[in-house]
Amino acid sequence: MAVEIKYVVIREGEEKMSFTSKKEADAYDKMLDTADLLDTWLAQSPVALEDEHREALSLWLAENKEVLNTILKTGRLPSPQVVENGNAAEDDSRAA
């Protein structure tokens, strides 16, 4: 018999995702926290978005926060392959 440890991210009583490492579960939970904050912020914007569109945009921005950070810091898009991977941290070191 095998013993398996599973880390589950639960939001509002709903299981969102499960992971085999605590680090991954914590990172996903933090990303969901960021998406919630972005959703609240976008709801206050002058642009009217349907709830589901605003939530989808918030989640997408949170998932791609490294690319967004690079755009805000440098005023330009990172290299296309970095944008595809959603990891602008690698490009930051090359841009400096």
KEPAVEX-924437 format. One line per 2 residues: number of its first residue (from 1); their letters; for each residue x, y, z of C-alpha. Coordinates in nm, 3 decimals, decimal comma, m for minus. Layout:
% KEPAVEX-924437
NUM = a = X:Y:Z  ...;
END
This chain:
% KEPAVEX-924437
1 = ma = 0,000:0,000:0,000  0,131:0,345:m0,095;
3 = ve = 0,086:0,661:0,105  0,040:0,976:m0,095;
5 = ik = 0,047:1,330:0,039  m0,176:1,573:m0,147;
7 = yv = m0,199:1,950:m0,094  m0,538:2,087:m0,192;
9 = vi = m0,621:2,452:m0,258  m0,978:2,520:m0,149;
11 = re = m1,160:2,848:m0,211  m1,507:2,921:m0,074;
13 = ge = m1,558:2,551:0,000  m1,464:2,447:m0,355;
15 = ek = m1,155:2,244:m0,441  m0,963:2,444:m0,700;
17 = ms = m0,652:2,235:m0,755  m0,439:1,972:m0,586;
19 = ft = m0,061:1,945:m0,582  0,204:1,702:m0,465;
21 = sk = 0,420:1,978:m0,316  0,335:2,242:m0,058;
23 = ke = 0,543:2,499:m0,246  0,332:2,460:m0,562;
25 = ad = 0,007:2,471:m0,363  0,118:2,787:m0,182;
27 = ay = 0,219:2,952:m0,512  m0,118:2,869:m0,668;
29 = dk = m0,302:2,999:m0,360  m0,102:3,323:m0,374;
31 = ml = m0,182:3,358:m0,745  m0,554:3,320:m0,663;
33 = dt = m0,518:3,588:m0,393  m0,362:3,819:m0,651;
35 = ad = m0,644:3,745:m0,897  m0,901:3,832:m0,629;
37 = ll = m0,730:4,165:m0,563  m0,709:4,242:m0,934;
39 = dt = m1,078:4,157:m0,974  m1,170:4,402:m0,697;
41 = wl = m0,950:4,669:m0,852  m1,086:4,615:m1,205;
43 = aq = m1,443:4,638:m1,072  m1,360:4,999:m0,976;
45 = sp = m1,228:5,087:m1,321  m1,419:5,313:m1,563;
47 = va = m1,440:5,021:m1,809  m1,756:4,814:m1,761;
49 = le = m1,682:4,443:m1,784  m1,916:4,150:m1,733;
51 = de = m1,834:3,967:m1,408  m1,708:3,655:m1,584;
53 = hr = m1,490:3,857:m1,822  m1,345:4,060:m1,536;
55 = ea = m1,272:3,742:m1,338  m1,110:3,578:m1,642;
57 = ls = m0,896:3,888:m1,705  m0,795:3,906:m1,338;
59 = lw = m0,691:3,541:m1,337  m0,497:3,581:m1,662;
61 = la = m0,314:3,889:m1,531  m0,228:3,708:m1,207;
63 = en = m0,102:3,404:m1,399  0,119:3,632:m1,611;
65 = ke = 0,234:3,869:m1,338  0,602:3,844:m1,437;
67 = vl = 0,524:3,966:m1,789  0,300:4,241:m1,650;
69 = nt = 0,574:4,347:m1,406  0,825:4,371:m1,691;
71 = il = 0,586:4,584:m1,897  0,523:4,818:m1,604;
73 = kt = 0,893:4,844:m1,510  1,047:4,877:m1,856;
75 = gr = 0,764:5,012:m2,070  0,809:4,733:m2,323;
77 = lp = 0,715:4,373:m2,382  0,970:4,108:m2,293;
79 = sp = 1,095:3,882:m2,571  0,820:3,678:m2,741;
81 = qv = 0,942:3,345:m2,599  0,937:3,488:m2,247;
83 = ve = 0,580:3,613:m2,303  0,477:3,267:m2,428;
85 = ng = 0,623:3,103:m2,118  0,484:3,372:m1,887;
87 = na = 0,823:3,413:m1,722  0,964:3,762:m1,761;
89 = ae = 1,205:3,724:m1,469  1,457:3,566:m1,706;
91 = dd = 1,424:3,858:m1,947  1,463:4,117:m1,669;
93 = sr = 1,825:4,017:m1,615  1,900:4,054:m1,986;
95 = aa = 1,722:4,390:m2,011  1,929:4,548:m1,733;
END
